[in-house]
Amino acid sequence: MEPVTHFLSGAILSRAGFNRKTAYATLAMTLAAEMPDLDVLWYFRGPVAGFQHHRGITHTFLGAPFEALVITGVMWSIHRLRKKPPVIPPKWGWLWLFSCFAILLHILLDYTNNYGVRPLFPFDAHWHAWSIVYIVDPFLLMVLAAALILPALFGLADREIGKRREIFRGRGWAIACLILIASYYAVRASEHAHAVRLVQLAHVGTSLDHAALRVEVEPYPISPFHWHGIVETPNYFQTADISNWTDLVTTSDANDRIDKPPVTAAVAAAKQSWLGRVYLDWAQFPVTRDAGRELPPDVAEDPNAPQILERVDFEDLRFAYSAIPGSNEGRAPLGATAYVAPDGQIEALYMGNSLQK
């Protein structure tokens, strides 16, 4: 999920009762809930390096205890710098344990969207994705923000009428928020399974000669009753629009069928490149195309640029649909490109429009 959801989920989890056990619980759990995304620092080494390590060791069961230890150390440092002691004393063992909970919540939330996580890495590098929630979910953001803001607003009203301030405000709101979110996820999980059954029963893109190898459905950001279906056969992919409200699966062979491209020499070389190995390890429905000859955009104006190269595009069909109108303009979301010389040498690698230097 995006960072705001993670921060808010950590704060709400703490307010559900953890903050009554030890000082700094809310701050620790809020920071810990976003701690795994520190892997974005890998992007300073380039977009391909960042992509390779995104949702890597920091999003694993092995990494969680060590990340929680870092958060506990930060809280200890803040405590040492404070001149006034907190209302309740800090209990460092509890803080470490609560930070572990928040980090595991981060991994769970990331598992529910269609990008996936590798929780058993490095022992098992397999990607796992539930694909029931879009990476930015407005409903989750609204509920989490309301559960955090409304108690503060009611607290202002209470102070206006002279009511004594509560030390731990908002526990009921936080518990209600967590129950509502759990119910929302249960609905989405049920509707995801229903959408898969609809695609299977409709035999989308299949025939006697083209049996389905895999069927998956991808979420939209708002409605749990609207899904994007993908069916893989030996020779092509077939996509479909699914409405659970009407049990309707809509597809068009002309627009929604993607033939598996031939493996040219340039495609074979690109698949063996650093980018190719990383991308194909992560992608669930990869399409790798030889897009023809052209120069990389960053060297097109360079008088010393190499000869015309073969452009090979990588795309994962999980992200090739327009979840938000107009969002798929330009290169495919989470798409990548390799430029291959006639001798098979890789001359340039791109994630989206960013060059790996």
DOMIZA-38795 format. One record per residue (C-alpha): residue number from 0; residue in three letters; x, y, z. Coordinates in nm, 4 decimals. Layout:
// residues N
{i:NUM&aa:Ala&east:X&north:Y&up:Z}
...
// end
This chain:
// residues 357
{i:0&aa:Met&east:0.0000&north:0.0000&up:0.0000}
{i:1&aa:Glu&east:0.1035&north:0.3634&up:-0.0270}
{i:2&aa:Pro&east:0.2772&north:0.5268&up:0.2748}
{i:3&aa:Val&east:-0.0173&north:0.7227&up:0.4189}
{i:4&aa:Thr&east:-0.2219&north:0.4054&up:0.4693}
{i:5&aa:His&east:0.0718&north:0.2412&up:0.6454}
{i:6&aa:Phe&east:0.1348&north:0.5363&up:0.8782}
{i:7&aa:Leu&east:-0.2333&north:0.5649&up:0.9685}
{i:8&aa:Ser&east:-0.2732&north:0.1902&up:1.0231}
{i:9&aa:Gly&east:0.0158&north:0.1869&up:1.2707}
{i:10&aa:Ala&east:-0.1302&north:0.4788&up:1.4662}
{i:11&aa:Ile&east:-0.4783&north:0.3242&up:1.4749}
{i:12&aa:Leu&east:-0.3426&north:-0.0145&up:1.5828}
{i:13&aa:Ser&east:-0.1660&north:0.1502&up:1.8753}
{i:14&aa:Arg&east:-0.4746&north:0.3457&up:1.9789}
{i:15&aa:Ala&east:-0.6758&north:0.0248&up:1.9930}
{i:16&aa:Gly&east:-0.5066&north:-0.0432&up:2.3283}
{i:17&aa:Phe&east:-0.1335&north:-0.0912&up:2.2796}
{i:18&aa:Asn&east:-0.0619&north:0.2698&up:2.3828}
{i:19&aa:Arg&east:-0.1912&north:0.1951&up:2.7343}
{i:20&aa:Lys&east:0.0858&north:-0.0548&up:2.7968}
{i:21&aa:Thr&east:0.3940&north:0.1622&up:2.7432}
{i:22&aa:Ala&east:0.5011&north:0.5130&up:2.6576}
{i:23&aa:Tyr&east:0.5869&north:0.5924&up:2.2948}
{i:24&aa:Ala&east:0.3724&north:0.3053&up:2.1634}
{i:25&aa:Thr&east:0.1819&north:0.5222&up:1.9150}
{i:26&aa:Leu&east:0.4926&north:0.6914&up:1.7781}
{i:27&aa:Ala&east:0.6822&north:0.3623&up:1.7599}
{i:28&aa:Met&east:0.4013&north:0.1741&up:1.5858}
{i:29&aa:Thr&east:0.3354&north:0.4596&up:1.3438}
{i:30&aa:Leu&east:0.7002&north:0.4649&up:1.2365}
{i:31&aa:Ala&east:0.7301&north:0.0864&up:1.2370}
{i:32&aa:Ala&east:0.4241&north:0.0553&up:1.0131}
{i:33&aa:Glu&east:0.6176&north:0.2359&up:0.7399}
{i:34&aa:Met&east:0.9669&north:0.1108&up:0.8293}
{i:35&aa:Pro&east:0.9822&north:-0.1647&up:0.5618}
{i:36&aa:Asp&east:0.9521&north:0.0960&up:0.2863}
{i:37&aa:Leu&east:1.2995&north:0.2246&up:0.3701}
{i:38&aa:Asp&east:1.4045&north:-0.0079&up:0.0899}
{i:39&aa:Val&east:1.3321&north:0.2906&up:-0.1391}
{i:40&aa:Leu&east:1.6867&north:0.4002&up:-0.0526}
{i:41&aa:Trp&east:1.8030&north:0.1427&up:-0.3062}
{i:42&aa:Tyr&east:1.6676&north:0.3728&up:-0.5784}
{i:43&aa:Phe&east:1.9674&north:0.6012&up:-0.5169}
{i:44&aa:Arg&east:2.1651&north:0.3271&up:-0.6934}
{i:45&aa:Gly&east:1.9332&north:0.3439&up:-0.9931}
{i:46&aa:Pro&east:1.5796&north:0.2377&up:-1.0863}
{i:47&aa:Val&east:1.6683&north:-0.1227&up:-1.1668}
{i:48&aa:Ala&east:1.8541&north:-0.1619&up:-0.8357}
{i:49&aa:Gly&east:1.5562&north:-0.0080&up:-0.6573}
{i:50&aa:Phe&east:1.3132&north:-0.2379&up:-0.8353}
{i:51&aa:Gln&east:1.5249&north:-0.5434&up:-0.7539}
{i:52&aa:His&east:1.5280&north:-0.4713&up:-0.3803}
{i:53&aa:His&east:1.1786&north:-0.3245&up:-0.3438}
{i:54&aa:Arg&east:0.9768&north:-0.5383&up:-0.1024}
{i:55&aa:Gly&east:1.2861&north:-0.7413&up:-0.0355}
{i:56&aa:Ile&east:1.4505&north:-0.8159&up:0.2993}
{i:57&aa:Thr&east:1.2727&north:-0.5301&up:0.4798}
{i:58&aa:His&east:0.9373&north:-0.6920&up:0.3927}
{i:59&aa:Thr&east:1.0201&north:-1.0318&up:0.5414}
{i:60&aa:Phe&east:0.9598&north:-1.2248&up:0.8623}
{i:61&aa:Leu&east:1.3367&north:-1.2454&up:0.9021}
{i:62&aa:Gly&east:1.3873&north:-0.8699&up:0.8759}
{i:63&aa:Ala&east:1.0964&north:-0.7641&up:1.0987}
{i:64&aa:Pro&east:1.2645&north:-0.8236&up:1.4407}
{i:65&aa:Phe&east:1.5745&north:-0.6262&up:1.3384}
{i:66&aa:Glu&east:1.3682&north:-0.3376&up:1.2022}
{i:67&aa:Ala&east:1.1695&north:-0.3354&up:1.5270}
{i:68&aa:Leu&east:1.4983&north:-0.3160&up:1.7168}
{i:69&aa:Val&east:1.5922&north:-0.0045&up:1.5183}
{i:70&aa:Ile&east:1.2577&north:0.1576&up:1.6030}
{i:71&aa:Thr&east:1.3063&north:0.0703&up:1.9705}
{i:72&aa:Gly&east:1.6505&north:0.2318&up:1.9585}
{i:73&aa:Val&east:1.5025&north:0.5493&up:1.8121}
{i:74&aa:Met&east:1.2425&north:0.5599&up:2.0918}
{i:75&aa:Trp&east:1.5161&north:0.5090&up:2.3520}
{i:76&aa:Ser&east:1.7104&north:0.8024&up:2.2044}
{i:77&aa:Ile&east:1.4013&north:1.0252&up:2.2135}
{i:78&aa:His&east:1.3412&north:0.9234&up:2.5746}
{i:79&aa:Arg&east:1.6983&north:1.0167&up:2.6721}
{i:80&aa:Leu&east:1.6599&north:1.3608&up:2.5137}
{i:81&aa:Arg&east:1.3309&north:1.4412&up:2.6888}
{i:82&aa:Lys&east:1.3462&north:1.6599&up:2.9987}
{i:83&aa:Lys&east:0.9968&north:1.5731&up:3.1198}
{i:84&aa:Pro&east:0.9144&north:1.2047&up:3.1764}
{i:85&aa:Pro&east:0.6121&north:1.0596&up:2.9904}
{i:86&aa:Val&east:0.2798&north:0.9951&up:3.1681}
{i:87&aa:Ile&east:0.3480&north:0.6216&up:3.1813}
{i:88&aa:Pro&east:0.6980&north:0.4704&up:3.1847}
{i:89&aa:Pro&east:0.8444&north:0.3139&up:2.8714}
{i:90&aa:Lys&east:0.8768&north:-0.0626&up:2.8610}
{i:91&aa:Trp&east:1.1337&north:-0.1413&up:2.5950}
{i:92&aa:Gly&east:1.0461&north:-0.5066&up:2.5498}
{i:93&aa:Trp&east:0.6831&north:-0.4176&up:2.4834}
{i:94&aa:Leu&east:0.7882&north:-0.1423&up:2.2433}
{i:95&aa:Trp&east:0.9991&north:-0.3879&up:2.0465}
{i:96&aa:Leu&east:0.7128&north:-0.6395&up:2.0347}
{i:97&aa:Phe&east:0.4564&north:-0.3758&up:1.9310}
{i:98&aa:Ser&east:0.6921&north:-0.2525&up:1.6592}
{i:99&aa:Cys&east:0.7120&north:-0.6105&up:1.5295}
{i:100&aa:Phe&east:0.3306&north:-0.6192&up:1.5132}
{i:101&aa:Ala&east:0.3227&north:-0.2962&up:1.3127}
{i:102&aa:Ile&east:0.5877&north:-0.4204&up:1.0682}
{i:103&aa:Leu&east:0.3999&north:-0.7473&up:1.0179}
{i:104&aa:Leu&east:0.0843&north:-0.5418&up:0.9557}
{i:105&aa:His&east:0.2748&north:-0.3578&up:0.6818}
{i:106&aa:Ile&east:0.3685&north:-0.6880&up:0.5176}
{i:107&aa:Leu&east:0.0084&north:-0.8099&up:0.5438}
{i:108&aa:Leu&east:-0.1313&north:-0.4931&up:0.3835}
{i:109&aa:Asp&east:0.1208&north:-0.5152&up:0.0998}
{i:110&aa:Tyr&east:0.0288&north:-0.8795&up:0.0477}
{i:111&aa:Thr&east:-0.3347&north:-0.7844&up:-0.0109}
{i:112&aa:Asn&east:-0.2593&north:-0.5778&up:-0.3231}
{i:113&aa:Asn&east:-0.1459&north:-0.7130&up:-0.6576}
{i:114&aa:Tyr&east:0.2232&north:-0.6135&up:-0.6427}
{i:115&aa:Gly&east:0.2968&north:-0.8841&up:-0.3892}
{i:116&aa:Val&east:0.5560&north:-0.9559&up:-0.1198}
{i:117&aa:Arg&east:0.8233&north:-1.2180&up:-0.0473}
{i:118&aa:Pro&east:0.7780&north:-1.2757&up:0.3276}
{i:119&aa:Leu&east:1.0071&north:-1.5818&up:0.3390}
{i:120&aa:Phe&east:1.2941&north:-1.4189&up:0.1467}
{i:121&aa:Pro&east:1.5868&north:-1.5046&up:0.1284}
{i:122&aa:Phe&east:1.4945&north:-1.8680&up:0.2010}
{i:123&aa:Asp&east:1.2107&north:-1.8575&up:-0.0513}
{i:124&aa:Ala&east:1.2081&north:-1.5852&up:-0.3177}
{i:125&aa:His&east:0.8564&north:-1.6680&up:-0.4393}
{i:126&aa:Trp&east:0.6200&north:-1.3702&up:-0.4699}
{i:127&aa:His&east:0.2806&north:-1.3882&up:-0.2985}
{i:128&aa:Ala&east:-0.0075&north:-1.1530&up:-0.3848}
{i:129&aa:Trp&east:-0.3712&north:-1.1772&up:-0.2759}
{i:130&aa:Ser&east:-0.4762&north:-0.9077&up:-0.5266}
{i:131&aa:Ile&east:-0.7935&north:-0.8045&up:-0.3454}
{i:132&aa:Val&east:-0.7162&north:-0.4357&up:-0.2784}
{i:133&aa:Tyr&east:-0.5735&north:-0.1693&up:-0.5092}
{i:134&aa:Ile&east:-0.2472&north:-0.0100&up:-0.3966}
{i:135&aa:Val&east:-0.4320&north:0.3173&up:-0.3201}
{i:136&aa:Asp&east:-0.7703&north:0.2473&up:-0.1638}
{i:137&aa:Pro&east:-0.9820&north:0.5596&up:-0.0917}
{i:138&aa:Phe&east:-1.2112&north:0.3731&up:0.1476}
{i:139&aa:Leu&east:-0.9221&north:0.2584&up:0.3671}
{i:140&aa:Leu&east:-0.7734&north:0.6084&up:0.3738}
{i:141&aa:Met&east:-1.1095&north:0.7639&up:0.4653}
{i:142&aa:Val&east:-1.1834&north:0.5189&up:0.7483}
{i:143&aa:Leu&east:-0.8321&north:0.5355&up:0.8959}
{i:144&aa:Ala&east:-0.8199&north:0.9153&up:0.8788}
{i:145&aa:Ala&east:-1.1663&north:0.9470&up:1.0351}
{i:146&aa:Ala&east:-1.0745&north:0.7185&up:1.3247}
{i:147&aa:Leu&east:-0.7662&north:0.9306&up:1.3929}
{i:148&aa:Ile&east:-0.9133&north:1.2796&up:1.3434}
{i:149&aa:Leu&east:-1.2639&north:1.2537&up:1.4881}
{i:150&aa:Pro&east:-1.1556&north:1.1744&up:1.8476}
{i:151&aa:Ala&east:-0.9327&north:1.4838&up:1.8388}
{i:152&aa:Leu&east:-1.2215&north:1.6994&up:1.7165}
{i:153&aa:Phe&east:-1.4511&north:1.5668&up:1.9883}
{i:154&aa:Gly&east:-1.1729&north:1.6320&up:2.2380}
{i:155&aa:Leu&east:-1.1698&north:1.9994&up:2.1377}
{i:156&aa:Ala&east:-1.5448&north:2.0143&up:2.1936}
{i:157&aa:Asp&east:-1.5076&north:1.8529&up:2.5359}
{i:158&aa:Arg&east:-1.2472&north:2.1080&up:2.6412}
{i:159&aa:Glu&east:-1.4790&north:2.3883&up:2.5349}
{i:160&aa:Ile&east:-1.7331&north:2.2708&up:2.7897}
{i:161&aa:Gly&east:-1.4703&north:2.2138&up:3.0574}
{i:162&aa:Lys&east:-1.4661&north:1.8354&up:3.0493}
{i:163&aa:Arg&east:-1.1487&north:1.6764&up:3.1827}
{i:164&aa:Arg&east:-0.9104&north:1.5635&up:2.9137}
{i:165&aa:Glu&east:-0.8710&north:1.1877&up:2.8677}
{i:166&aa:Ile&east:-0.5152&north:1.0527&up:2.8571}
{i:167&aa:Phe&east:-0.5949&north:0.7793&up:2.6064}
{i:168&aa:Arg&east:-0.8581&north:0.9114&up:2.3682}
{i:169&aa:Gly&east:-0.9990&north:0.7276&up:2.0704}
{i:170&aa:Arg&east:-0.9727&north:0.3618&up:2.1686}
{i:171&aa:Gly&east:-1.3331&north:0.2872&up:2.0752}
{i:172&aa:Trp&east:-1.2928&north:0.4642&up:1.7418}
{i:173&aa:Ala&east:-0.9750&north:0.2676&up:1.6694}
{i:174&aa:Ile&east:-1.1343&north:-0.0684&up:1.7505}
{i:175&aa:Ala&east:-1.4402&north:0.0159&up:1.5407}
{i:176&aa:Cys&east:-1.2095&north:0.1203&up:1.2551}
{i:177&aa:Leu&east:-1.0183&north:-0.2092&up:1.2667}
{i:178&aa:Ile&east:-1.3411&north:-0.4103&up:1.2710}
{i:179&aa:Leu&east:-1.4756&north:-0.2134&up:0.9742}
{i:180&aa:Ile&east:-1.1532&north:-0.2627&up:0.7785}
{i:181&aa:Ala&east:-1.1506&north:-0.6363&up:0.8543}
{i:182&aa:Ser&east:-1.5093&north:-0.6560&up:0.7286}
{i:183&aa:Tyr&east:-1.4154&north:-0.4615&up:0.4159}
{i:184&aa:Tyr&east:-1.1313&north:-0.7023&up:0.3442}
{i:185&aa:Ala&east:-1.3643&north:-0.9975&up:0.3968}
{i:186&aa:Val&east:-1.6053&north:-0.8526&up:0.1378}
{i:187&aa:Arg&east:-1.3236&north:-0.7918&up:-0.1079}
{i:188&aa:Ala&east:-1.1833&north:-1.1426&up:-0.0606}
{i:189&aa:Ser&east:-1.5272&north:-1.2918&up:-0.1220}
{i:190&aa:Glu&east:-1.5873&north:-1.0759&up:-0.4299}
{i:191&aa:His&east:-1.2403&north:-1.1585&up:-0.5641}
{i:192&aa:Ala&east:-1.3197&north:-1.5300&up:-0.5445}
{i:193&aa:His&east:-1.6592&north:-1.4639&up:-0.7044}
{i:194&aa:Ala&east:-1.4959&north:-1.2759&up:-0.9934}
{i:195&aa:Val&east:-1.2524&north:-1.5634&up:-1.0533}
{i:196&aa:Arg&east:-1.5449&north:-1.8079&up:-1.0690}
{i:197&aa:Leu&east:-1.7276&north:-1.5832&up:-1.3173}
{i:198&aa:Val&east:-1.4268&north:-1.5820&up:-1.5514}
{i:199&aa:Gln&east:-1.3858&north:-1.9582&up:-1.5210}
{i:200&aa:Leu&east:-1.7545&north:-2.0260&up:-1.5879}
{i:201&aa:Ala&east:-1.7553&north:-1.7894&up:-1.8866}
{i:202&aa:His&east:-1.4564&north:-1.9772&up:-2.0396}
{i:203&aa:Val&east:-1.3040&north:-1.6424&up:-2.1305}
{i:204&aa:Gly&east:-1.0494&north:-1.6723&up:-2.4100}
{i:205&aa:Thr&east:-1.0495&north:-2.0517&up:-2.4043}
{i:206&aa:Ser&east:-1.1475&north:-2.3219&up:-2.6484}
{i:207&aa:Leu&east:-1.0727&north:-2.6872&up:-2.7135}
{i:208&aa:Asp&east:-0.7394&north:-2.5827&up:-2.8658}
{i:209&aa:His&east:-0.6562&north:-2.3128&up:-2.6092}
{i:210&aa:Ala&east:-0.7090&north:-2.4313&up:-2.2536}
{i:211&aa:Ala&east:-0.6599&north:-2.1838&up:-1.9684}
{i:212&aa:Leu&east:-0.3270&north:-2.2179&up:-1.7904}
{i:213&aa:Arg&east:-0.4038&north:-1.9546&up:-1.5255}
{i:214&aa:Val&east:-0.6891&north:-1.7237&up:-1.4298}
{i:215&aa:Glu&east:-0.6492&north:-1.4141&up:-1.2120}
{i:216&aa:Val&east:-0.8477&north:-1.0994&up:-1.1405}
{i:217&aa:Glu&east:-0.7055&north:-0.7621&up:-1.0424}
{i:218&aa:Pro&east:-0.8713&north:-0.4963&up:-0.8227}
{i:219&aa:Tyr&east:-1.0019&north:-0.1496&up:-0.8980}
{i:220&aa:Pro&east:-0.9444&north:0.1241&up:-0.6372}
{i:221&aa:Ile&east:-1.3036&north:0.1926&up:-0.5267}
{i:222&aa:Ser&east:-1.5649&north:-0.0725&up:-0.5977}
{i:223&aa:Pro&east:-1.5192&north:-0.4282&up:-0.4646}
{i:224&aa:Phe&east:-1.7653&north:-0.5391&up:-0.7337}
{i:225&aa:His&east:-1.5546&north:-0.4355&up:-1.0349}
{i:226&aa:Trp&east:-1.2506&north:-0.6403&up:-1.1415}
{i:227&aa:His&east:-1.0083&north:-0.6826&up:-1.4294}
{i:228&aa:Gly&east:-0.9643&north:-1.0435&up:-1.5418}
{i:229&aa:Ile&east:-0.6603&north:-1.2070&up:-1.7036}
{i:230&aa:Val&east:-0.6609&north:-1.5541&up:-1.8602}
{i:231&aa:Glu&east:-0.3387&north:-1.7115&up:-1.9868}
{i:232&aa:Thr&east:-0.3427&north:-1.9768&up:-2.2591}
{i:233&aa:Pro&east:-0.0398&north:-2.1370&up:-2.4279}
{i:234&aa:Asn&east:-0.0379&north:-1.8808&up:-2.7106}
{i:235&aa:Tyr&east:-0.2000&north:-1.5635&up:-2.5808}
{i:236&aa:Phe&east:-0.3505&north:-1.3716&up:-2.2895}
{i:237&aa:Gln&east:-0.7139&north:-1.2722&up:-2.2790}
{i:238&aa:Thr&east:-0.8324&north:-0.9867&up:-2.0582}
{i:239&aa:Ala&east:-1.1877&north:-0.9078&up:-1.9510}
{i:240&aa:Asp&east:-1.3946&north:-0.6582&up:-1.7551}
{i:241&aa:Ile&east:-1.5940&north:-0.8165&up:-1.4706}
{i:242&aa:Ser&east:-1.9006&north:-0.6801&up:-1.2930}
{i:243&aa:Asn&east:-1.9987&north:-0.8805&up:-0.9861}
{i:244&aa:Trp&east:-2.3186&north:-0.6784&up:-0.9517}
{i:245&aa:Thr&east:-2.4567&north:-0.8199&up:-1.2754}
{i:246&aa:Asp&east:-2.2385&north:-1.1342&up:-1.3013}
{i:247&aa:Leu&east:-2.1306&north:-1.0001&up:-1.6398}
{i:248&aa:Val&east:-1.7929&north:-1.0721&up:-1.8005}
{i:249&aa:Thr&east:-1.7195&north:-0.8440&up:-2.0962}
{i:250&aa:Thr&east:-1.4395&north:-0.9055&up:-2.3425}
{i:251&aa:Ser&east:-1.3393&north:-0.8292&up:-2.6997}
{i:252&aa:Asp&east:-1.1066&north:-1.0551&up:-2.8957}
{i:253&aa:Ala&east:-0.9930&north:-0.7579&up:-3.1028}
{i:254&aa:Asn&east:-0.8927&north:-0.5341&up:-2.8109}
{i:255&aa:Asp&east:-0.8492&north:-0.7653&up:-2.5139}
{i:256&aa:Arg&east:-0.6445&north:-1.0480&up:-2.6633}
{i:257&aa:Ile&east:-0.2665&north:-1.0152&up:-2.6365}
{i:258&aa:Asp&east:-0.0699&north:-1.2665&up:-2.8378}
{i:259&aa:Lys&east:0.2530&north:-1.3913&up:-2.6824}
{i:260&aa:Pro&east:0.5275&north:-1.2235&up:-2.8869}
{i:261&aa:Pro&east:0.7981&north:-1.4269&up:-3.0618}
{i:262&aa:Val&east:1.1334&north:-1.4627&up:-2.8888}
{i:263&aa:Thr&east:1.3769&north:-1.2813&up:-3.1161}
{i:264&aa:Ala&east:1.7520&north:-1.2714&up:-3.0563}
{i:265&aa:Ala&east:1.7143&north:-0.9291&up:-2.8936}
{i:266&aa:Val&east:1.4355&north:-1.0547&up:-2.6662}
{i:267&aa:Ala&east:1.6446&north:-1.3560&up:-2.5619}
{i:268&aa:Ala&east:1.9383&north:-1.1287&up:-2.4780}
{i:269&aa:Ala&east:1.7147&north:-0.8848&up:-2.2878}
{i:270&aa:Lys&east:1.5642&north:-1.1660&up:-2.0803}
{i:271&aa:Gln&east:1.9143&north:-1.2672&up:-1.9692}
{i:272&aa:Ser&east:2.0087&north:-0.9131&up:-1.8694}
{i:273&aa:Trp&east:2.0076&north:-0.7870&up:-1.5114}
{i:274&aa:Leu&east:1.6744&north:-0.6138&up:-1.5728}
{i:275&aa:Gly&east:1.5259&north:-0.9150&up:-1.7493}
{i:276&aa:Arg&east:1.6096&north:-1.1577&up:-1.4694}
{i:277&aa:Val&east:1.4728&north:-0.9263&up:-1.2003}
{i:278&aa:Tyr&east:1.1596&north:-0.8334&up:-1.3946}
{i:279&aa:Leu&east:1.0633&north:-1.1849&up:-1.4999}
{i:280&aa:Asp&east:1.1197&north:-1.3140&up:-1.1479}
{i:281&aa:Trp&east:0.8590&north:-1.0636&up:-1.0234}
{i:282&aa:Ala&east:0.6074&north:-1.0512&up:-1.3121}
{i:283&aa:Gln&east:0.3103&north:-1.2875&up:-1.3060}
{i:284&aa:Phe&east:0.1778&north:-1.2246&up:-1.6585}
{i:285&aa:Pro&east:0.4853&north:-1.0969&up:-1.8460}
{i:286&aa:Val&east:0.4794&north:-0.9815&up:-2.2058}
{i:287&aa:Thr&east:0.8243&north:-0.9184&up:-2.3594}
{i:288&aa:Arg&east:0.8186&north:-0.7534&up:-2.7018}
{i:289&aa:Asp&east:1.0792&north:-0.6656&up:-2.9604}
{i:290&aa:Ala&east:0.9674&north:-0.3088&up:-3.0389}
{i:291&aa:Gly&east:1.2093&north:-0.2547&up:-3.3275}
{i:292&aa:Arg&east:1.5147&north:-0.0377&up:-3.3736}
{i:293&aa:Glu&east:1.5644&north:0.2997&up:-3.2091}
{i:294&aa:Leu&east:1.8088&north:0.4917&up:-2.9944}
{i:295&aa:Pro&east:1.7555&north:0.5269&up:-2.6186}
{i:296&aa:Pro&east:1.6023&north:0.8716&up:-2.5463}
{i:297&aa:Asp&east:1.8918&north:0.9809&up:-2.3221}
{i:298&aa:Val&east:2.1507&north:0.9323&up:-2.5960}
{i:299&aa:Ala&east:1.9528&north:1.0303&up:-2.9037}
{i:300&aa:Glu&east:2.1185&north:1.3751&up:-2.9135}
{i:301&aa:Asp&east:2.4668&north:1.2455&up:-2.8320}
{i:302&aa:Pro&east:2.6970&north:1.2670&up:-3.1399}
{i:303&aa:Asn&east:2.8953&north:0.9739&up:-2.9988}
{i:304&aa:Ala&east:2.5861&north:0.7604&up:-2.9461}
{i:305&aa:Pro&east:2.6076&north:0.3947&up:-3.0485}
{i:306&aa:Gln&east:2.4429&north:0.2561&up:-3.3594}
{i:307&aa:Ile&east:2.0701&north:0.1984&up:-3.3754}
{i:308&aa:Leu&east:1.9719&north:-0.0536&up:-3.1094}
{i:309&aa:Glu&east:1.6911&north:-0.3045&up:-3.0697}
{i:310&aa:Arg&east:1.4360&north:-0.1944&up:-2.8121}
{i:311&aa:Val&east:1.2802&north:-0.4698&up:-2.5969}
{i:312&aa:Asp&east:0.9839&north:-0.3793&up:-2.3734}
{i:313&aa:Phe&east:0.8821&north:-0.5649&up:-2.0570}
{i:314&aa:Glu&east:0.5253&north:-0.5433&up:-1.9304}
{i:315&aa:Asp&east:0.3223&north:-0.7225&up:-1.6633}
{i:316&aa:Leu&east:-0.0457&north:-0.7442&up:-1.7557}
{i:317&aa:Arg&east:-0.1436&north:-0.7126&up:-1.3894}
{i:318&aa:Phe&east:-0.0764&north:-0.3403&up:-1.4301}
{i:319&aa:Ala&east:-0.1705&north:-0.2867&up:-1.7944}
{i:320&aa:Tyr&east:-0.5317&north:-0.1827&up:-1.7334}
{i:321&aa:Ser&east:-0.6557&north:0.1678&up:-1.6556}
{i:322&aa:Ala&east:-0.7566&north:0.1485&up:-1.2922}
{i:323&aa:Ile&east:-0.7806&north:0.5276&up:-1.2957}
{i:324&aa:Pro&east:-0.8884&north:0.7015&up:-1.6217}
{i:325&aa:Gly&east:-0.5886&north:0.8447&up:-1.8027}
{i:326&aa:Ser&east:-0.3377&north:0.6745&up:-1.5732}
{i:327&aa:Asn&east:-0.1951&north:0.4493&up:-1.8449}
{i:328&aa:Glu&east:-0.0856&north:0.7197&up:-2.0835}
{i:329&aa:Gly&east:0.2728&north:0.6800&up:-2.2090}
{i:330&aa:Arg&east:0.4704&north:0.3756&up:-2.1034}
{i:331&aa:Ala&east:0.2962&north:0.0914&up:-1.9253}
{i:332&aa:Pro&east:0.2872&north:0.1220&up:-1.5439}
{i:333&aa:Leu&east:0.5796&north:-0.0710&up:-1.3955}
{i:334&aa:Gly&east:0.7030&north:-0.1372&up:-1.7475}
{i:335&aa:Ala&east:1.0710&north:-0.1655&up:-1.8345}
{i:336&aa:Thr&east:1.2904&north:-0.1426&up:-2.1431}
{i:337&aa:Ala&east:1.6247&north:-0.2860&up:-2.2510}
{i:338&aa:Tyr&east:1.8238&north:-0.1649&up:-2.5520}
{i:339&aa:Val&east:2.0205&north:-0.4414&up:-2.7195}
{i:340&aa:Ala&east:2.3063&north:-0.4081&up:-2.9688}
{i:341&aa:Pro&east:2.3250&north:-0.6378&up:-3.2762}
{i:342&aa:Asp&east:2.5874&north:-0.8496&up:-3.0996}
{i:343&aa:Gly&east:2.3537&north:-0.9067&up:-2.8013}
{i:344&aa:Gln&east:2.5270&north:-0.6545&up:-2.5755}
{i:345&aa:Ile&east:2.2940&north:-0.4656&up:-2.3410}
{i:346&aa:Glu&east:2.3501&north:-0.0936&up:-2.3968}
{i:347&aa:Ala&east:2.0838&north:0.0669&up:-2.1735}
{i:348&aa:Leu&east:1.8241&north:-0.0346&up:-1.9134}
{i:349&aa:Tyr&east:1.5155&north:0.1645&up:-1.8141}
{i:350&aa:Met&east:1.2452&north:0.1290&up:-1.5508}
{i:351&aa:Gly&east:0.9631&north:0.3400&up:-1.6881}
{i:352&aa:Asn&east:1.1423&north:0.6501&up:-1.8172}
{i:353&aa:Ser&east:1.4329&north:0.6312&up:-1.5708}
{i:354&aa:Leu&east:1.7733&north:0.5194&up:-1.6943}
{i:355&aa:Gln&east:1.9871&north:0.2827&up:-1.4878}
{i:356&aa:Lys&east:2.3296&north:0.4465&up:-1.4824}
// end
